[in-house]
Amino acid sequence: MEEELKKKLFRDETTGWENLSEEESNKLNEVSDSYMEFLNKAKTEREFIKYAKELADENGYRDIMTFETLKPGDKVYFINRKKSMYLAIIGENSIESGLHIIGSHVDSPRLDLKPNPLCEEGGLAYFKTHYYGGIKKYQWTTIPLSMIGVIVKTNGEVIDINIGEDEKDPIFTITDLLPHLAQEQMEKKLKNGIDGENLSLLIGSIPFKKGDKKVPEGVKLNILKILNEKYGITEEDLTSAEIELVPAFKARTLGLDSSMVAAYGQDDKVCAYTSLHAMMELGEVKNTAICILSDKEEIGSMGNTGMESHMFDFFISEILNKLGVNKPNLLDKVFCFSKMLSSDVDAGFDPLYASVSDKTNAGFIGKGISLNKYTGSRGKSGASDANAEYVAWVRNVLEKHNIRYQVAELGKVDIGGGGTIAYIIANKGADVIDCGVPVLSMHAPYEVTSKFDIYSAYKTYKAFWEE
């Protein structure tokens, strides 16, 4: 009697692995394998958007600017400066009934080259960097790093840079003190153990030779000679470059049971990838389905490729224009009747650091998609707090499709804090809830997720759009 009552009334605390069918297990591994393959090809936002465009083109999507009119069933996209992208399938229902939006971001914490990066010190050449997003600086020393991005010359020529990802490429690293000489360093607080200005990338040590004569800044000159011979650039061209330093690690299966994925950039590519692929499998939809792949979330969503810009509004306005229905204030009305999943990751409960979490309100890896009713910090500052009615609506969708989920918040009240793009769309009037994959070691060079949760995310996003 007691056990039956508990089963009826208590939350289900089992993991998703415990009742997984063979068919579901095979599909789960298929999704996870393709996800890891993707992660090894798209570590930066530019690489992700290039991949997304290729995938969309293969699946019948076209640039919205090539359409004069739109009708239900049309599949369109708009690419914003090669770093963010919006996709849509026009629904059968009037667009005035609102959109079904899933929004994730494709940027991840990293190191960027400074505008004038190249210097020589003590016979070694370095690229100076400026870290991007919230990182623990000490985690970025003594690991292999790749250099990925673009250099744009004044004549408009764009040079793609990708060094370190191929096994035959050289890699780069940031050095650290040996323990024997680090007594003062190890007395510092963890956050100050490595200064931001010391995150300089070691890139060379051979000086330029001119007979027997020593050349001042010879190592720097030799590096510039190599870059000029390979890419046709000068030092000045580095000022109009966007080059990111990312871990050279490959995505790998983790654990003796092969239950997890270890990789760089899973925040938030795990949600962006699963939502993008779920959209590619959609047929006709009732409400117009929107997939957002945004940039700059890790630094506040500012700038013209971030969600704070008007570029997303422009995309929706173009849909209204080409449907032939636009009129004053319709854009506002559409947003006010829309529903959104802000598909960003959640902090997974880590037993090694249990003191920072409220265990009864934490997201656990392996227990399915994680819903965060609100984020913010302390007294919900800066949060988008989902209404109870909308939480219930989302729960109904998940339960109807037999999708495992958990409802969590980001750490203890006075400790936790964070934000996503949820508030930006909520401020336009839409119902929004954060809905993503729990992650261990979030923002580290190597993050951990559960294959079950990855698969749950894919199922969740597909079910949401099909509702």
VOPAGU-2260 file (C-alpha; in pm, 1 decimal, decimal comma):
REM VOPAGU-2260
SITE   aa  ch    i         X         Y         Z
SITE  MET   A    0       0,0       0,0       0,0
SITE  GLU   A    1     272,7     243,1     102,2
SITE  GLU   A    2     486,5     166,6    -202,5
SITE  GLU   A    3     188,8     202,7    -436,5
SITE  LEU   A    4     105,0     539,1    -281,7
SITE  LYS   A    5     463,9     658,5    -320,1
SITE  LYS   A    6     467,1     546,4    -682,0
SITE  LYS   A    7     147,9     739,4    -744,0
SITE  LEU   A    8     234,6    1059,9    -557,0
SITE  PHE   A    9     614,7    1099,8    -552,6
SITE  ARG   A   10     823,7    1235,8    -837,0
SITE  ASP   A   11     993,3     967,5   -1043,8
SITE  GLU   A   12    1358,2     978,5    -931,9
SITE  THR   A   13    1484,0     697,7   -1156,6
SITE  THR   A   14    1723,6     771,1   -1440,1
SITE  GLY   A   15    1614,4     755,4   -1798,7
SITE  TRP   A   16    1839,6     457,0   -1864,3
SITE  GLU   A   17    1638,7     218,7   -1645,1
SITE  ASN   A   18    1341,0     164,0   -1876,2
SITE  LEU   A   19    1499,5     229,6   -2214,1
SITE  SER   A   20    1387,8      -1,6   -2494,6
SITE  GLU   A   21    1635,7    -149,1   -2740,2
SITE  GLU   A   22    1485,2      58,4   -3020,0
SITE  GLU   A   23    1518,3     379,3   -2817,7
SITE  SER   A   24    1871,9     284,7   -2716,9
SITE  ASN   A   25    1971,9     242,5   -3080,6
SITE  LYS   A   26    1819,9     578,7   -3175,3
SITE  LEU   A   27    1988,6     741,3   -2875,8
SITE  ASN   A   28    2330,4     614,7   -2985,3
SITE  GLU   A   29    2265,4     725,2   -3341,7
SITE  VAL   A   30    2184,9    1081,3   -3228,4
SITE  SER   A   31    2485,2    1091,3   -2991,2
SITE  ASP   A   32    2731,1     961,3   -3250,5
SITE  SER   A   33    2623,9    1217,7   -3510,0
SITE  TYR   A   34    2636,4    1488,2   -3241,6
SITE  MET   A   35    2998,1    1405,2   -3151,4
SITE  GLU   A   36    3095,1    1397,3   -3517,6
SITE  PHE   A   37    2938,9    1741,1   -3556,6
SITE  LEU   A   38    3119,5    1884,0   -3251,4
SITE  ASN   A   39    3453,8    1798,0   -3406,6
SITE  LYS   A   40    3364,9    2004,6   -3715,3
SITE  ALA   A   41    3194,2    2309,6   -3564,2
SITE  LYS   A   42    3371,2    2456,7   -3262,6
SITE  THR   A   43    3300,9    2821,5   -3342,6
SITE  GLU   A   44    2980,8    3009,0   -3423,9
SITE  ARG   A   45    3091,0    3069,1   -3783,6
SITE  GLU   A   46    3154,5    2697,1   -3831,2
SITE  PHE   A   47    2816,2    2611,5   -3677,6
SITE  ILE   A   48    2626,2    2850,7   -3905,2
SITE  LYS   A   49    2809,1    2719,2   -4211,5
SITE  TYR   A   50    2708,9    2365,6   -4109,3
SITE  ALA   A   51    2348,8    2473,6   -4039,3
SITE  LYS   A   52    2317,9    2637,7   -4381,7
SITE  GLU   A   53    2444,0    2325,6   -4558,6
SITE  LEU   A   54    2201,1    2108,3   -4360,9
SITE  ALA   A   55    1909,9    2344,2   -4425,5
SITE  ASP   A   56    1983,8    2361,1   -4799,0
SITE  GLU   A   57    1989,4    1980,7   -4815,9
SITE  ASN   A   58    1647,6    1968,8   -4648,1
SITE  GLY   A   59    1464,3    2209,1   -4876,1
SITE  TYR   A   60    1512,3    2540,5   -4689,7
SITE  ARG   A   61    1586,1    2859,3   -4883,0
SITE  ASP   A   62    1704,9    3207,2   -4794,7
SITE  ILE   A   63    1394,6    3413,9   -4717,7
SITE  MET   A   64    1530,0    3695,5   -4934,6
SITE  THR   A   65    1482,1    3474,3   -5242,7
SITE  PHE   A   66    1102,5    3452,3   -5180,0
SITE  GLU   A   67     854,4    3709,0   -5303,8
SITE  THR   A   68     561,2    3545,9   -5124,1
SITE  LEU   A   69     523,2    3277,4   -4859,0
SITE  LYS   A   70     260,2    3011,7   -4794,9
SITE  PRO   A   71     207,4    2731,2   -4538,9
SITE  GLY   A   72     475,5    2464,1   -4568,3
SITE  ASP   A   73     748,1    2695,5   -4698,2
SITE  LYS   A   74    1085,9    2651,1   -4531,3
SITE  VAL   A   75    1304,0    2959,8   -4498,0
SITE  TYR   A   76    1610,0    3091,8   -4320,5
SITE  PHE   A   77    1804,7    3412,9   -4274,3
SITE  ILE   A   78    2176,5    3426,1   -4191,7
SITE  ASN   A   79    2299,1    3726,2   -3996,4
SITE  ARG   A   80    2663,8    3810,2   -4072,3
SITE  LYS   A   81    2763,6    3442,1   -4080,1
SITE  LYS   A   82    2736,7    3418,4   -3699,5
SITE  SER   A   83    2366,6    3375,6   -3622,9
SITE  MET   A   84    2074,0    3223,9   -3809,7
SITE  TYR   A   85    1694,4    3204,7   -3792,9
SITE  LEU   A   86    1494,3    2926,6   -3958,3
SITE  ALA   A   87    1117,9    2887,6   -4005,3
SITE  ILE   A   88     852,9    2653,6   -4137,4
SITE  ILE   A   89     535,1    2844,7   -4217,3
SITE  GLY   A   90     242,8    2691,2   -4029,5
SITE  GLU   A   91    -113,0    2611,5   -4133,8
SITE  ASN   A   92    -268,6    2833,5   -3866,1
SITE  SER   A   93    -286,3    3210,1   -3900,1
SITE  ILE   A   94      40,3    3359,7   -3785,9
SITE  GLU   A   95    -164,8    3585,8   -3558,9
SITE  SER   A   96    -212,2    3281,4   -3333,3
SITE  GLY   A   97     157,7    3306,2   -3250,4
SITE  LEU   A   98     486,2    3133,1   -3321,6
SITE  HIS   A   99     640,0    2823,7   -3165,2
SITE  ILE   A  100    1000,0    2931,0   -3105,7
SITE  ILE   A  101    1302,6    2733,0   -2990,2
SITE  GLY   A  102    1607,6    2948,5   -2928,9
SITE  SER   A  103    1961,9    2844,2   -2849,0
SITE  HIS   A  104    2304,3    3001,5   -2891,2
SITE  VAL   A  105    2606,0    2882,3   -3086,4
SITE  ASP   A  106    2884,7    3081,6   -2920,6
SITE  SER   A  107    3085,9    2929,4   -2635,2
SITE  PRO   A  108    3344,5    3054,3   -2383,3
SITE  ARG   A  109    3686,0    3083,1   -2545,1
SITE  LEU   A  110    3988,7    3307,3   -2595,3
SITE  ASP   A  111    3996,5    3570,0   -2872,4
SITE  LEU   A  112    4307,7    3729,3   -3019,6
SITE  LYS   A  113    4358,6    4092,2   -2924,2
SITE  PRO   A  114    4346,3    4346,8   -3211,8
SITE  ASN   A  115    4727,0    4378,1   -3203,9
SITE  PRO   A  116    4819,7    4031,9   -3079,8
SITE  LEU   A  117    5173,5    3953,2   -3193,0
SITE  CYS   A  118    5470,3    4014,2   -2963,0
SITE  GLU   A  119    5809,7    3869,0   -2874,9
SITE  GLU   A  120    5945,8    3824,0   -2522,8
SITE  GLY   A  121    6255,9    3633,4   -2413,1
SITE  GLY   A  122    6309,3    3473,6   -2751,6
SITE  LEU   A  123    5951,8    3343,8   -2773,5
SITE  ALA   A  124    5667,7    3467,9   -2993,4
SITE  TYR   A  125    5317,5    3504,3   -2849,5
SITE  PHE   A  126    4967,0    3598,2   -2952,3
SITE  LYS   A  127    4800,1    3804,8   -2681,4
SITE  THR   A  128    4439,5    3712,5   -2603,5
SITE  HIS   A  129    4124,5    3846,0   -2441,0
SITE  TYR   A  130    3896,1    3585,0   -2288,0
SITE  TYR   A  131    3533,5    3567,1   -2404,4
SITE  GLY   A  132    3257,6    3475,2   -2160,6
SITE  GLY   A  133    3276,7    3335,0   -1810,1
SITE  ILE   A  134    3580,0    3110,7   -1773,6
SITE  LYS   A  135    3807,0    2983,1   -1497,9
SITE  LYS   A  136    4130,9    3118,2   -1638,6
SITE  TYR   A  137    4354,2    2850,2   -1488,9
SITE  GLN   A  138    4167,4    2581,9   -1686,9
SITE  TRP   A  139    4294,0    2729,9   -2013,8
SITE  THR   A  140    4665,8    2686,7   -1943,1
SITE  THR   A  141    4876,0    2384,3   -2046,4
SITE  ILE   A  142    4611,6    2238,4   -2276,8
SITE  PRO   A  143    4632,8    2201,8   -2657,2
SITE  LEU   A  144    4455,3    2485,9   -2837,6
SITE  SER   A  145    4345,9    2534,4   -3197,0
SITE  MET   A  146    4325,9    2863,1   -3383,1
SITE  ILE   A  147    4003,3    2907,8   -3586,1
SITE  GLY   A  148    3853,8    3212,6   -3753,1
SITE  VAL   A  149    3890,9    3462,0   -4035,3
SITE  ILE   A  150    4125,0    3738,7   -4142,9
SITE  VAL   A  151    3965,1    4002,2   -4366,4
SITE  LYS   A  152    4197,2    4217,7   -4577,1
SITE  THR   A  153    4116,6    4572,7   -4681,7
SITE  ASN   A  154    4039,5    4456,2   -5036,0
SITE  GLY   A  155    3756,7    4241,2   -4897,0
SITE  GLU   A  156    3940,5    3909,5   -4927,9
SITE  VAL   A  157    3840,3    3669,1   -4648,3
SITE  ILE   A  158    4102,1    3418,7   -4535,4
SITE  ASP   A  159    3982,4    3119,4   -4335,3
SITE  ILE   A  160    4210,3    3009,3   -4053,6
SITE  ASN   A  161    4196,2    2661,2   -3899,9
SITE  ILE   A  162    4518,3    2541,1   -3738,0
SITE  GLY   A  163    4530,0    2264,3   -3478,8
SITE  GLU   A  164    4223,5    2056,4   -3563,8
SITE  ASP   A  165    4397,3    1831,4   -3816,1
SITE  GLU   A  166    4626,5    1571,7   -3655,6
SITE  LYS   A  167    4909,5    1690,5   -3881,1
SITE  ASP   A  168    4872,3    2053,8   -3769,8
SITE  PRO   A  169    5077,8    2216,3   -3496,1
SITE  ILE   A  170    4883,3    2307,9   -3183,6
SITE  PHE   A  171    4931,4    2598,9   -2942,5
SITE  THR   A  172    4931,1    2632,0   -2566,3
SITE  ILE   A  173    4946,8    2876,8   -2275,8
SITE  THR   A  174    5223,8    2798,0   -2030,3
SITE  ASP   A  175    5203,8    2791,1   -1650,4
SITE  LEU   A  176    5453,4    2798,9   -1365,0
SITE  LEU   A  177    5612,7    2479,0   -1245,0
SITE  PRO   A  178    5511,7    2391,0    -884,2
SITE  HIS   A  179    5872,0    2441,2    -765,1
SITE  LEU   A  180    5850,5    2814,8    -843,9
SITE  ALA   A  181    5480,2    2874,2    -784,3
SITE  GLN   A  182    5476,1    2934,5    -409,9
SITE  GLU   A  183    5348,2    3292,7    -441,9
SITE  GLN   A  184    5104,3    3199,1    -717,0
SITE  MET   A  185    4956,3    2919,0    -507,9
SITE  GLU   A  186    4890,7    3157,9    -220,2
SITE  LYS   A  187    4655,4    3359,6    -439,0
SITE  LYS   A  188    4282,6    3304,0    -463,5
SITE  LEU   A  189    4189,6    3058,1    -736,2
SITE  LYS   A  190    4033,2    3328,1    -956,4
SITE  ASN   A  191    4355,9    3532,5    -943,5
SITE  GLY   A  192    4604,8    3249,1    -989,7
SITE  ILE   A  193    4627,6    3330,2   -1359,8
SITE  ASP   A  194    4594,3    3691,1   -1476,2
SITE  GLY   A  195    4396,6    3761,3   -1790,5
SITE  GLU   A  196    4694,9    3942,2   -1936,2
SITE  ASN   A  197    4904,3    3626,9   -1894,2
SITE  LEU   A  198    4676,8    3417,4   -2115,6
SITE  SER   A  199    4922,4    3460,9   -2401,1
SITE  LEU   A  200    4945,8    3190,9   -2664,7
SITE  LEU   A  201    5290,6    3045,9   -2736,4
SITE  ILE   A  202    5330,5    3035,5   -3115,4
SITE  GLY   A  203    5701,9    3016,7   -3202,0
SITE  SER   A  204    6069,2    3020,6   -3101,5
SITE  ILE   A  205    6284,3    3021,6   -3416,8
SITE  PRO   A  206    6440,9    3361,4   -3506,2
SITE  PHE   A  207    6470,8    3494,0   -3860,3
SITE  LYS   A  208    6824,3    3443,0   -3986,9
SITE  LYS   A  209    7030,2    3690,7   -4188,2
SITE  GLY   A  210    7370,3    3534,0   -4215,2
SITE  ASP   A  211    7542,4    3542,8   -3877,1
SITE  LYS   A  212    7381,7    3871,2   -3782,5
SITE  LYS   A  213    7118,2    3872,0   -3506,6
SITE  VAL   A  214    6790,4    4040,5   -3610,3
SITE  PRO   A  215    6597,0    4239,9   -3344,8
SITE  GLU   A  216    6256,9    4074,8   -3277,7
SITE  GLY   A  217    6374,7    3794,7   -3502,7
SITE  VAL   A  218    6123,0    3538,6   -3376,0
SITE  LYS   A  219    5833,3    3779,9   -3437,8
SITE  LEU   A  220    5971,7    3852,5   -3785,5
SITE  ASN   A  221    5996,7    3481,8   -3862,7
SITE  ILE   A  222    5634,5    3426,3   -3755,1
SITE  LEU   A  223    5519,7    3713,0   -3979,4
SITE  LYS   A  224    5724,1    3568,8   -4265,3
SITE  ILE   A  225    5547,3    3231,9   -4221,2
SITE  LEU   A  226    5204,2    3399,9   -4209,4
SITE  ASN   A  227    5283,0    3612,0   -4513,5
SITE  GLU   A  228    5402,5    3314,8   -4716,8
SITE  LYS   A  229    5099,2    3102,7   -4623,8
SITE  TYR   A  230    4820,2    3360,7   -4614,7
SITE  GLY   A  231    4958,7    3671,6   -4784,8
SITE  ILE   A  232    4901,4    3888,9   -4478,5
SITE  THR   A  233    5098,7    4148,1   -4282,9
SITE  GLU   A  234    5086,4    4232,4   -3912,6
SITE  GLU   A  235    4837,3    4511,5   -3988,5
SITE  ASP   A  236    4589,4    4259,3   -4130,7
SITE  LEU   A  237    4555,1    4098,3   -3787,6
SITE  THR   A  238    4364,8    4407,9   -3673,4
SITE  SER   A  239    4069,7    4306,0   -3891,9
SITE  ALA   A  240    4065,0    3942,6   -3787,4
SITE  GLU   A  241    3827,3    3732,5   -3579,1
SITE  ILE   A  242    4038,8    3444,5   -3455,9
SITE  GLU   A  243    3925,8    3224,0   -3168,5
SITE  LEU   A  244    4135,7    2989,0   -2960,6
SITE  VAL   A  245    3946,5    2673,6   -2870,3
SITE  PRO   A  246    4052,0    2342,7   -2713,9
SITE  ALA   A  247    4201,9    2102,3   -2967,3
SITE  PHE   A  248    4037,1    1810,9   -2784,0
SITE  LYS   A  249    3807,9    1588,1   -2985,9
SITE  ALA   A  250    3458,6    1500,1   -2866,3
SITE  ARG   A  251    3468,2    1153,3   -2713,0
SITE  THR   A  252    3240,6     898,0   -2550,7
SITE  LEU   A  253    3292,3     908,2   -2172,9
SITE  GLY   A  254    3268,6     626,7   -1918,7
SITE  LEU   A  255    3316,1     251,4   -1915,1
SITE  ASP   A  256    2945,1     226,5   -1988,7
SITE  SER   A  257    2973,4     477,0   -2278,8
SITE  SER   A  258    2685,7     675,8   -2129,4
SITE  MET   A  259    2824,0    1028,7   -2160,4
SITE  VAL   A  260    2980,9    1272,9   -2403,6
SITE  ALA   A  261    3290,7    1478,3   -2321,7
SITE  ALA   A  262    3358,3    1773,1   -2550,2
SITE  TYR   A  263    3429,2    2144,2   -2575,5
SITE  GLY   A  264    3143,4    2386,3   -2643,0
SITE  GLN   A  265    2845,3    2175,6   -2536,9
SITE  ASP   A  266    2710,0    2495,7   -2382,3
SITE  ASP   A  267    2514,6    2556,6   -2593,0
SITE  LYS   A  268    2581,1    2349,8   -2901,5
SITE  VAL   A  269    2411,8    2048,5   -2744,0
SITE  CYS   A  270    2077,9    2235,0   -2752,8
SITE  ALA   A  271    2146,7    2412,0   -3082,5
SITE  TYR   A  272    2237,0    2086,3   -3255,9
SITE  THR   A  273    1938,8    1888,2   -3127,0
SITE  SER   A  274    1689,9    2165,7   -3204,1
SITE  LEU   A  275    1831,4    2216,3   -3554,5
SITE  HIS   A  276    1813,0    1845,4   -3633,7
SITE  ALA   A  277    1465,5    1815,5   -3485,0
SITE  MET   A  278    1351,7    2094,7   -3716,9
SITE  MET   A  279    1500,1    1918,4   -4019,3
SITE  GLU   A  280    1267,0    1623,3   -3950,0
SITE  LEU   A  281     948,8    1829,7   -3929,8
SITE  GLY   A  282     677,0    1802,0   -4191,8
SITE  GLU   A  283     375,4    2031,7   -4191,4
SITE  VAL   A  284     320,8    2223,8   -3867,2
SITE  LYS   A  285      14,0    2391,7   -3721,9
SITE  ASN   A  286     184,7    2699,5   -3580,8
SITE  THR   A  287     478,4    2858,1   -3761,0
SITE  ALA   A  288     793,6    2692,5   -3622,9
SITE  ILE   A  289    1097,9    2908,2   -3555,9
SITE  CYS   A  290    1452,1    2793,9   -3473,2
SITE  ILE   A  291    1694,5    3055,8   -3340,6
SITE  LEU   A  292    2070,9    2998,8   -3353,0
SITE  SER   A  293    2200,1    3311,1   -3180,7
SITE  ASP   A  294    2542,8    3458,3   -3110,9
SITE  LYS   A  295    2695,1    3655,9   -2823,1
SITE  GLU   A  296    2485,3    3494,5   -2545,3
SITE  GLU   A  297    2797,5    3430,5   -2338,8
SITE  ILE   A  298    2867,3    3805,1   -2320,6
SITE  GLY   A  299    2512,1    3932,3   -2272,1
SITE  SER   A  300    2354,9    3885,5   -2617,8
SITE  MET   A  301    2464,4    4235,8   -2722,0
SITE  GLY   A  302    2574,9    4342,2   -3070,4
SITE  ASN   A  303    2412,1    4299,5   -3408,4
SITE  THR   A  304    2447,7    3919,7   -3405,2
SITE  GLY   A  305    2311,9    3884,3   -3051,6
SITE  MET   A  306    1947,8    3848,7   -2951,6
SITE  GLU   A  307    1933,0    4205,0   -2816,9
SITE  SER   A  308    1958,8    4333,7   -3174,5
SITE  HIS   A  309    1656,8    4391,1   -3403,0
SITE  MET   A  310    1768,7    4129,1   -3654,0
SITE  PHE   A  311    1524,6    3865,3   -3527,4
SITE  ASP   A  312    1238,6    4117,4   -3545,1
SITE  PHE   A  313    1346,8    4189,6   -3903,2
SITE  PHE   A  314    1324,0    3817,9   -3988,7
SITE  ILE   A  315     972,0    3783,0   -3845,9
SITE  SER   A  316     867,5    4108,1   -4017,8
SITE  GLU   A  317     989,2    3966,0   -4349,9
SITE  ILE   A  318     771,2    3659,6   -4292,1
SITE  LEU   A  319     469,2    3883,5   -4224,7
SITE  ASN   A  320     545,0    4093,6   -4531,4
SITE  LYS   A  321     580,3    3794,0   -4761,8
SITE  LEU   A  322     268,9    3628,9   -4624,9
SITE  GLY   A  323      91,5    3948,6   -4728,1
SITE  VAL   A  324     -63,3    3999,3   -4384,6
SITE  ASN   A  325     152,1    4268,1   -4225,1
SITE  LYS   A  326     -16,9    4568,7   -4067,1
SITE  PRO   A  327      62,3    4812,6   -3784,8
SITE  ASN   A  328     138,9    4639,7   -3453,3
SITE  LEU   A  329     103,5    4288,5   -3597,6
SITE  LEU   A  330     463,4    4202,3   -3506,3
SITE  ASP   A  331     389,5    4287,8   -3143,2
SITE  LYS   A  332      68,9    4084,5   -3150,8
SITE  VAL   A  333     245,6    3780,3   -3296,4
SITE  PHE   A  334     506,3    3785,1   -3022,0
SITE  CYS   A  335     243,5    3829,1   -2749,9
SITE  PHE   A  336      70,2    3505,5   -2856,2
SITE  SER   A  337     390,6    3306,5   -2909,2
SITE  LYS   A  338     539,6    3021,0   -2708,2
SITE  MET   A  339     911,7    2962,6   -2668,1
SITE  LEU   A  340    1157,5    2711,9   -2529,6
SITE  SER   A  341    1480,5    2887,7   -2446,6
SITE  SER   A  342    1698,6    2588,3   -2522,5
SITE  ASP   A  343    2000,8    2656,6   -2307,9
SITE  VAL   A  344    2188,9    2414,0   -2085,7
SITE  ASP   A  345    2137,2    2363,2   -1713,3
SITE  ALA   A  346    2400,0    2308,8   -1443,9
SITE  GLY   A  347    2407,2    1934,9   -1375,1
SITE  PHE   A  348    2423,6    1823,7   -1012,4
SITE  ASP   A  349    2781,8    1723,6    -930,8
SITE  PRO   A  350    2816,7    1506,9    -614,7
SITE  LEU   A  351    3175,8    1631,9    -573,2
SITE  TYR   A  352    3045,2    1986,3    -529,8
SITE  ALA   A  353    2706,4    1912,9    -376,8
SITE  SER   A  354    2724,5    2206,7    -133,2
SITE  VAL   A  355    2638,3    2462,5    -404,0
SITE  SER   A  356    2313,4    2292,6    -505,7
SITE  ASP   A  357    1974,4    2235,7    -350,6
SITE  LYS   A  358    1952,4    1865,6    -426,4
SITE  THR   A  359    1573,0    1867,2    -445,6
SITE  ASN   A  360    1582,4    2144,0    -708,2
SITE  ALA   A  361    1883,1    2040,7    -916,0
SITE  GLY   A  362    1909,9    1899,9   -1265,8
SITE  PHE   A  363    2071,4    1554,7   -1277,9
SITE  ILE   A  364    2245,6    1410,8   -1580,4
SITE  GLY   A  365    2069,6    1104,5   -1714,7
SITE  LYS   A  366    1723,4    1207,9   -1595,7
SITE  GLY   A  367    1607,0    1383,8   -1908,2
SITE  ILE   A  368    1552,9    1739,3   -2025,0
SITE  SER   A  369    1576,7    2005,6   -1755,5
SITE  LEU   A  370    1319,3    2285,0   -1723,9
SITE  ASN   A  371    1427,4    2603,3   -1548,5
SITE  LYS   A  372    1123,1    2811,1   -1458,0
SITE  TYR   A  373    1354,9    3104,6   -1390,0
SITE  THR   A  374    1725,2    3185,1   -1386,4
SITE  GLY   A  375    1857,5    3520,7   -1259,5
SITE  SER   A  376    2046,2    3542,1    -932,1
SITE  ARG   A  377    1961,5    3557,5    -563,6
SITE  GLY   A  378    1617,7    3726,4    -551,7
SITE  LYS   A  379    1549,4    3619,1    -912,8
SITE  SER   A  380    1726,8    3934,9   -1029,9
SITE  GLY   A  381    1727,3    3955,2   -1408,0
SITE  ALA   A  382    1508,4    3646,5   -1441,8
SITE  SER   A  383    1238,6    3555,3   -1686,6
SITE  ASP   A  384     997,4    3369,2   -1456,5
SITE  ALA   A  385     763,5    3139,4   -1650,6
SITE  ASN   A  386     393,6    3150,2   -1556,7
SITE  ALA   A  387     243,3    2841,7   -1395,2
SITE  GLU   A  388      -2,3    2799,7   -1682,8
SITE  TYR   A  389     279,0    2782,7   -1935,6
SITE  VAL   A  390     485,4    2542,2   -1723,5
SITE  ALA   A  391     181,6    2314,0   -1709,5
SITE  TRP   A  392     134,7    2342,6   -2088,7
SITE  VAL   A  393     496,4    2237,1   -2149,6
SITE  ARG   A  394     467,5    1952,6   -1897,9
SITE  ASN   A  395     158,6    1829,6   -2080,3
SITE  VAL   A  396     347,7    1817,5   -2411,2
SITE  LEU   A  397     633,8    1621,9   -2252,6
SITE  GLU   A  398     410,5    1374,4   -2072,3
SITE  LYS   A  399     192,7    1321,2   -2379,1
SITE  HIS   A  400     504,2    1216,6   -2573,3
SITE  ASN   A  401     646,5    1012,4   -2283,5
SITE  ILE   A  402     956,2    1234,1   -2255,8
SITE  ARG   A  403    1150,9    1229,1   -1931,2
SITE  TYR   A  404    1194,6    1573,3   -1773,9
SITE  GLN   A  405    1296,8    1739,4   -1450,4
SITE  VAL   A  406    1232,7    2088,3   -1312,3
SITE  ALA   A  407    1535,5    2260,5   -1160,8
SITE  GLU   A  408    1703,3    2586,8   -1073,0
SITE  LEU   A  409    2063,2    2699,4   -1106,4
SITE  GLY   A  410    2217,7    2634,0    -763,8
SITE  LYS   A  411    2128,8    2745,2    -413,6
SITE  VAL   A  412    1946,5    3074,0    -367,6
SITE  ASP   A  413    2239,3    3284,2    -243,8
SITE  ILE   A  414    2498,3    3103,7    -454,9
SITE  GLY   A  415    2345,9    3034,2    -794,7
SITE  GLY   A  416    2288,7    3271,1   -1080,3
SITE  GLY   A  417    2293,1    3295,8   -1454,4
SITE  GLY   A  418    2095,7    3400,9   -1755,9
SITE  THR   A  419    1991,3    3298,3   -2104,1
SITE  ILE   A  420    1810,1    3461,0   -2396,4
SITE  ALA   A  421    1474,2    3375,9   -2232,8
SITE  TYR   A  422    1412,8    3726,1   -2095,6
SITE  ILE   A  423    1468,4    3889,7   -2434,8
SITE  ILE   A  424    1179,8    3707,5   -2603,3
SITE  ALA   A  425     970,0    3718,7   -2284,5
SITE  ASN   A  426    1004,7    4096,6   -2289,3
SITE  LYS   A  427     837,1    4092,4   -2631,6
SITE  GLY   A  428     535,0    3925,6   -2470,9
SITE  ALA   A  429     591,1    3555,0   -2542,0
SITE  ASP   A  430     556,3    3270,7   -2292,2
SITE  VAL   A  431     908,4    3138,1   -2231,0
SITE  ILE   A  432    1074,3    2870,1   -2021,6
SITE  ASP   A  433    1436,4    2753,5   -2023,0
SITE  CYS   A  434    1456,8    2395,2   -2141,9
SITE  GLY   A  435    1793,9    2227,9   -2195,6
SITE  VAL   A  436    2047,5    1959,0   -2118,4
SITE  PRO   A  437    2219,4    1936,0   -1775,7
SITE  VAL   A  438    2597,5    1977,3   -1805,6
SITE  LEU   A  439    2887,9    1893,9   -1575,0
SITE  SER   A  440    3197,3    2120,1   -1582,0
SITE  MET   A  441    3002,7    2390,7   -1765,2
SITE  HIS   A  442    3222,6    2658,2   -1928,8
SITE  ALA   A  443    3531,3    2440,5   -1889,1
SITE  PRO   A  444    3742,0    2343,1   -2192,5
SITE  TYR   A  445    3589,4    1993,1   -2165,6
SITE  GLU   A  446    3222,9    1963,4   -2064,7
SITE  VAL   A  447    3020,1    1650,3   -1987,3
SITE  THR   A  448    2663,0    1556,5   -2085,4
SITE  SER   A  449    2453,7    1239,5   -2075,1
SITE  LYS   A  450    2363,5    1070,4   -2402,6
SITE  PHE   A  451    2015,3    1008,4   -2261,4
SITE  ASP   A  452    1963,2    1380,9   -2203,1
SITE  ILE   A  453    2089,5    1466,5   -2551,7
SITE  TYR   A  454    1831,8    1230,3   -2697,2
SITE  SER   A  455    1563,4    1370,3   -2465,4
SITE  ALA   A  456    1640,2    1721,6   -2592,6
SITE  TYR   A  457    1597,3    1611,2   -2953,6
SITE  LYS   A  458    1261,0    1446,7   -2870,0
SITE  THR   A  459    1145,4    1748,5   -2666,4
SITE  TYR   A  460    1212,7    2005,6   -2935,6
SITE  LYS   A  461    1047,3    1795,7   -3205,9
SITE  ALA   A  462     737,7    1738,9   -2988,4
SITE  PHE   A  463     711,0    2110,2   -2905,5
SITE  TRP   A  464     705,2    2209,3   -3272,0
SITE  GLU   A  465     460,0    1933,9   -3364,1
SITE  GLU   A  466     210,6    2040,2   -3094,2
